[in-house]
Amino acid sequence: MTTLHIEYCHPCGYLKRAVAVQEAVLRQFGTELESATLTVGDHGVFAVRVDGQPVFDIADDEFDVDDIVRRVRKQL
């Protein structure tokens, strides 16, 4: 099964974004995932990985839940 991992910067206030991405992915692909985890980070991190492979990094891309879901779909 596939794992989703979201690391987010708590001091930056990214918790709501992380939960929104987690919820959207679980709604779309919940039966295809083994787990969907959140990890607290810092220094501006907001990264999404599927099976350890980077799907989204806020340092490189603009935040868009729908775009992240599309990227996750490509990895599944």
DSSP file (Angstrom, degrees, kcal/mol; ACC not computed):
  #  RESIDUE AA STRUCTURE BP1 BP2  ACC     N-H-->O    O-->H-N    N-H-->O    O-->H-N    TCO  KAPPA ALPHA  PHI   PSI    X-CA   Y-CA   Z-CA
    1    1 A M              0   0    0      0, 0.0     2,-0.3     0, 0.0    32,-0.2   0.000 360.0 360.0 360.0 164.1    0.0    0.0    0.0
    2    2 A T  E     -a   33   0A   0     30,-1.2    32,-3.9    74,-0.0    33,-1.1  -0.653 360.0-149.6 -95.4 144.5    1.0    3.6   -0.5
    3    3 A T  E     -a   35   0A   0     -2,-0.3    48,-2.6    31,-0.2     2,-0.4  -0.925   2.2-157.6-115.4 142.4    2.0    6.1    2.2
    4    4 A L  E     -aB  36  50A   0     31,-2.3    33,-2.6    -2,-0.4     2,-0.4  -0.964  10.9-173.4-114.8 132.6    1.4    9.8    2.3
    5    5 A H  E     -aB  37  49A   0     44,-2.6    44,-2.7    -2,-0.4     2,-0.5  -0.992   5.1-172.1-131.1 127.4    3.6   12.0    4.4
    6    6 A I  E     -aB  38  48A   0     31,-2.7    33,-2.5    -2,-0.4     2,-0.5  -0.976   2.6-168.8-119.8 120.2    3.1   15.8    5.0
    7    7 A E  E     +aB  39  47A   0     40,-2.5    40,-2.5    -2,-0.5     2,-0.3  -0.935  16.1 178.9-107.1 129.0    5.8   17.7    6.9
    8    8 A Y  E     -aB  40  46A   0     31,-2.4    33,-3.6    -2,-0.5     2,-0.7  -0.950  33.5-113.4-135.5 150.9    4.7   21.2    7.8
    9    9 A C  E   > -a   41   0A   0     36,-1.7     5,-2.0    -2,-0.3     4,-0.3  -0.728  23.5-169.1 -83.2 112.7    6.1   24.2    9.7
   10   10 A H  T > 5S+     0   0    0     31,-1.7     3,-1.8    -2,-0.7     5,-0.3   0.930  85.7  53.9 -69.7 -45.6    4.2   24.8   12.9
   11   11 A P  T 3 5S+     0   0    0      0, 0.0    -1,-0.2     0, 0.0    31,-0.1   0.796 105.9  56.0 -60.1 -25.3    5.7   28.2   13.7
   12   12 A C  T 3 5S-     0   0    0     33,-0.1    -2,-0.2    -3,-0.0    30,-0.1   0.580 116.1-115.4 -81.0  -9.5    4.7   29.4   10.2
   13   13 A G  T < 5 +     0   0    0     -3,-1.8     3,-0.4    -4,-0.3     4,-0.3   0.796  69.9 139.6  81.3  29.3    1.0   28.4   10.8
   14   14 A Y     >< +     0   0    0     -5,-2.0     4,-2.6     1,-0.2     5,-0.2   0.382  37.8  99.5 -87.4   4.1    0.9   25.7    8.1
   15   15 A L  H  > S+     0   0    0     -5,-0.3     4,-2.7     1,-0.2     5,-0.2   0.931  82.3  49.4 -57.0 -47.9   -1.2   23.3   10.2
   16   16 A K  H  > S+     0   0    0     -3,-0.4     4,-2.2     1,-0.2    -1,-0.2   0.882 111.7  49.6 -61.4 -37.9   -4.4   24.2    8.5
   17   17 A R  H  > S+     0   0    0     -4,-0.3     4,-2.4     2,-0.2    -1,-0.2   0.925 110.9  49.7 -65.0 -43.9   -2.8   23.8    5.1
   18   18 A A  H  X S+     0   0    0     -4,-2.6     4,-2.6     1,-0.2    -2,-0.2   0.917 112.3  46.9 -62.1 -43.9   -1.4   20.4    6.1
   19   19 A V  H  X S+     0   0    0     -4,-2.7     4,-2.8     2,-0.2    -1,-0.2   0.885 110.5  53.5 -65.6 -38.8   -4.8   19.2    7.4
   20   20 A A  H  X S+     0   0    0     -4,-2.2     4,-2.3    -5,-0.2    -2,-0.2   0.910 111.9  44.4 -63.2 -42.4   -6.5   20.5    4.2
   21   21 A V  H  X S+     0   0    0     -4,-2.4     4,-2.6     2,-0.2     5,-0.3   0.934 113.9  50.0 -67.0 -45.7   -4.2   18.5    2.0
   22   22 A Q  H  X S+     0   0    0     -4,-2.6     4,-2.5    -5,-0.2    -2,-0.2   0.930 113.2  46.3 -58.1 -46.8   -4.5   15.4    4.2
   23   23 A E  H  X S+     0   0    0     -4,-2.8     4,-2.4     2,-0.2    -1,-0.2   0.912 112.5  49.3 -63.8 -44.4   -8.2   15.6    4.1
   24   24 A A  H  X S+     0   0    0     -4,-2.3     4,-1.8    -5,-0.2    -1,-0.2   0.910 113.5  46.1 -63.6 -42.6   -8.4   16.2    0.3
   25   25 A V  H  X S+     0   0    0     -4,-2.6     4,-3.3     2,-0.2    -2,-0.2   0.915 112.4  50.4 -67.7 -42.4   -6.1   13.3   -0.4
   26   26 A L  H  X S+     0   0    0     -4,-2.5     4,-1.7    -5,-0.3    -2,-0.2   0.890 108.8  52.5 -63.9 -38.2   -7.9   10.9    2.0
   27   27 A R  H  < S+     0   0    0     -4,-2.4    -1,-0.2    -5,-0.2    -2,-0.2   0.915 118.8  35.9 -61.1 -42.3  -11.3   11.8    0.4
   28   28 A Q  H  < S+     0   0    0     -4,-1.8    -2,-0.2    -5,-0.2    -1,-0.2   0.881 137.9  13.3 -78.9 -40.2   -9.9   11.0   -3.1
   29   29 A F  H >X S+     0   0    0     -4,-3.3     3,-2.0    -5,-0.2     4,-0.6   0.109  77.5 129.9-130.3  21.2   -7.7    8.1   -2.4
   30   30 A G  G >< S+     0   0    0     -4,-1.7     3,-0.9     1,-0.3    -1,-0.1   0.821  77.8  49.6 -51.1 -39.7   -8.4    6.8    1.1
   31   31 A T  G 34 S+     0   0    0      1,-0.2    -1,-0.3    -5,-0.2    -2,-0.1   0.642 109.1  53.9 -77.0 -12.6   -8.8    3.2    0.1
   32   32 A E  G <4 S+     0   0    0     -3,-2.0   -30,-1.2    -6,-0.1     2,-0.4   0.477  96.4  83.0 -96.9  -4.1   -5.5    3.3   -1.8
   33   33 A L  E <<  -a    2   0A   0     -3,-0.9   -30,-0.2    -4,-0.6     3,-0.1  -0.818  53.3-165.6-108.0 139.9   -3.5    4.5    1.2
   34   34 A E  E    S-     0   0A   0    -32,-3.9     2,-0.3    -2,-0.4   -31,-0.2   0.838  81.7  -6.9 -81.5 -39.5   -1.9    2.6    4.0
   35   35 A S  E     -a    3   0A   0    -33,-1.1   -31,-2.3     2,-0.0    -1,-0.3  -0.991  47.5-159.4-154.7 157.8   -1.3    5.8    6.0
   36   36 A A  E     -a    4   0A   0     -2,-0.3     2,-0.3   -33,-0.2   -31,-0.2  -0.838  31.2-176.9-140.2  98.1   -1.5    9.6    5.7
   37   37 A T  E     -a    5   0A   0    -33,-2.6   -31,-2.7    -2,-0.3     2,-0.4  -0.686  20.7-150.1-108.4 152.1    0.7   11.2    8.3
   38   38 A L  E     -a    6   0A   0     -2,-0.3     2,-0.4   -33,-0.2   -31,-0.2  -0.947  12.8-169.4-114.2 137.9    1.5   14.7    9.5
   39   39 A T  E     -a    7   0A   0    -33,-2.5   -31,-2.4    -2,-0.4     2,-0.3  -0.997  21.6-126.0-129.1 131.9    4.9   15.6   10.9
   40   40 A V  E     +a    8   0A   0     -2,-0.4   -31,-0.2   -33,-0.2     2,-0.2  -0.587  40.0 160.9 -76.6 131.9    5.7   18.9   12.6
   41   41 A G  E     -a    9   0A   0    -33,-3.6   -31,-1.7    -2,-0.3     2,-0.3  -0.592  20.9-148.0-131.2-164.9    8.7   20.8   11.2
   42   42 A D    >   +     0   0    0    -33,-0.2     3,-1.2    -2,-0.2   -33,-0.1  -0.834  62.0  70.2-152.4-170.8   10.1   24.3   11.2
   43   43 A H  T 3  S-     0   0    0     -2,-0.3    -1,-0.1     1,-0.2   -34,-0.0   0.805 122.2 -59.6  58.7  33.7   12.1   26.7    9.1
   44   44 A G  T 3  S+     0   0    0      1,-0.2    -1,-0.2    -3,-0.1     2,-0.1   0.587  87.3 161.7  80.3  10.3    9.2   27.2    6.6
   45   45 A V    <   +     0   0    0     -3,-1.2   -36,-1.7   -37,-0.1    -1,-0.2  -0.401  13.1 158.9 -69.5 138.2    8.9   23.6    5.5
   46   46 A F  E     +B    8   0A   0    -38,-0.3    12,-2.5    -2,-0.1     2,-0.4  -0.687  19.3 157.5-153.1 101.0    5.8   22.3    3.8
   47   47 A A  E     -BC   7  57A   0    -40,-2.5   -40,-2.5    10,-0.2     2,-0.4  -0.965  26.7-157.7-132.5 143.1    6.5   19.1    1.9
   48   48 A V  E     -BC   6  56A   0      8,-2.5     7,-3.1    -2,-0.4     8,-1.7  -0.978  14.6-177.2-121.2 132.1    4.4   16.3    0.6
   49   49 A R  E     -BC   5  54A   0    -44,-2.7   -44,-2.6    -2,-0.4     2,-0.5  -0.973  16.6-156.7-129.9 144.4    5.8   12.8   -0.2
   50   50 A V  E >  S-BC   4  53A   0      3,-2.4     3,-2.2    -2,-0.4   -46,-0.2  -0.985  87.4 -16.8-118.7 119.5    4.2    9.7   -1.5
   51   51 A D  T 3  S-     0   0    0    -48,-2.6    -1,-0.1    -2,-0.5   -47,-0.1   0.866 129.8 -54.6  51.0  39.1    6.2    6.5   -0.6
   52   52 A G  T 3  S+     0   0    0      1,-0.2    -1,-0.3   -49,-0.2   -48,-0.1   0.323 112.6 121.6  82.5  -8.3    9.1    8.8    0.2
   53   53 A Q  E <   -C   50   0A   0     -3,-2.2    -3,-2.4     1,-0.1    -1,-0.2  -0.759  69.6-111.7 -92.0 130.4    9.1   10.4   -3.2
   54   54 A P  E     +C   49   0A   0      0, 0.0    -5,-0.2     0, 0.0     3,-0.1  -0.351  41.6 164.1 -62.0 133.9    8.7   14.3   -3.2
   55   55 A V  E     +     0   0A   0     -7,-3.1     2,-0.3     1,-0.4    -6,-0.2   0.632  67.7   9.0-116.1 -35.2    5.4   15.4   -4.7
   56   56 A F  E     -C   48   0A   0     -8,-1.7    -8,-2.5    15,-0.0    -1,-0.4  -0.993  52.7-179.5-151.5 140.4    5.3   19.0   -3.5
   57   57 A D  E >>  -C   47   0A   0     -2,-0.3     3,-2.1   -10,-0.2     4,-1.9  -0.955  23.3-146.2-141.6 123.0    7.6   21.4   -1.8
   58   58 A I  T 34 S+     0   0    0    -12,-2.5     5,-0.1    -2,-0.3   -11,-0.1   0.715  98.9  66.7 -63.0 -19.9    6.5   25.0   -0.9
   59   59 A A  T 34 S+     0   0    0    -13,-0.2    -1,-0.3     1,-0.2     3,-0.1   0.753 114.4  29.2 -69.6 -22.4   10.1   26.2   -1.5
   60   60 A D  T <4 S+     0   0    0     -3,-2.1     2,-0.3     1,-0.1    -2,-0.2   0.675 123.4  35.3-108.9 -23.8    9.6   25.3   -5.2
   61   61 A D  S  < S-     0   0    0     -4,-1.9     2,-0.3     0, 0.0    -1,-0.1  -0.885  78.2-103.6-135.9 159.9    5.9   25.7   -5.9
   62   62 A E        -     0   0    0     -2,-0.3     2,-0.3     1,-0.1    -3,-0.1  -0.643  49.1-102.0 -81.7 140.4    2.9   27.8   -4.9
   63   63 A F        +     0   0    0     -2,-0.3     2,-0.3    -5,-0.1    -1,-0.1  -0.460  54.1 153.4 -68.7 125.7    0.4   26.2   -2.5
   64   64 A D     >  -     0   0    0     -2,-0.3     4,-2.3     1,-0.1     5,-0.2  -0.826  32.6-155.6-154.4 110.7   -2.7   24.8   -4.2
   65   65 A V  H  > S+     0   0    0     -2,-0.3     4,-2.5     1,-0.2     5,-0.2   0.910  96.2  51.0 -56.2 -46.7   -4.6   21.9   -2.7
   66   66 A D  H  > S+     0   0    0      1,-0.2     4,-2.0     2,-0.2    -1,-0.2   0.888 110.1  49.5 -61.7 -39.4   -6.1   20.7   -6.0
   67   67 A D  H  > S+     0   0    0      2,-0.2     4,-2.2     1,-0.2    -1,-0.2   0.901 109.9  51.2 -65.9 -40.4   -2.7   20.7   -7.7
   68   68 A I  H  X S+     0   0    0     -4,-2.3     4,-2.4     2,-0.2    -2,-0.2   0.916 108.5  51.7 -63.3 -42.2   -1.2   18.7   -4.8
   69   69 A V  H  X S+     0   0    0     -4,-2.5     4,-2.4     1,-0.2    -1,-0.2   0.908 109.1  50.8 -60.6 -42.1   -4.0   16.1   -5.1
   70   70 A R  H  X S+     0   0    0     -4,-2.0     4,-1.7     2,-0.2    -1,-0.2   0.896 110.0  49.9 -61.7 -39.9   -3.3   15.9   -8.9
   71   71 A R  H  X S+     0   0    0     -4,-2.2     4,-1.1     2,-0.2    -2,-0.2   0.895 109.7  50.3 -66.4 -39.5    0.4   15.3   -8.2
   72   72 A V  H >X S+     0   0    0     -4,-2.4     4,-1.1     1,-0.2     3,-0.7   0.923 106.4  56.4 -63.1 -42.8   -0.5   12.6   -5.6
   73   73 A R  H >< S+     0   0    0     -4,-2.4     3,-0.6     1,-0.3    -1,-0.2   0.890 102.8  55.1 -55.1 -42.1   -2.8   10.9   -8.2
   74   74 A K  H 3< S+     0   0    0     -4,-1.7    -1,-0.3     1,-0.2    -2,-0.2   0.820 107.6  50.2 -62.5 -30.3    0.2   10.7  -10.6
   75   75 A Q  H <<        0   0    0     -4,-1.1    -1,-0.2    -3,-0.7    -2,-0.2   0.698 360.0 360.0 -81.6 -19.5    2.2    8.8   -8.0
   76   76 A L    <<        0   0    0     -4,-1.1    -1,-0.2    -3,-0.6    -2,-0.2   0.482 360.0 360.0 -81.2 360.0   -0.5    6.3   -7.3
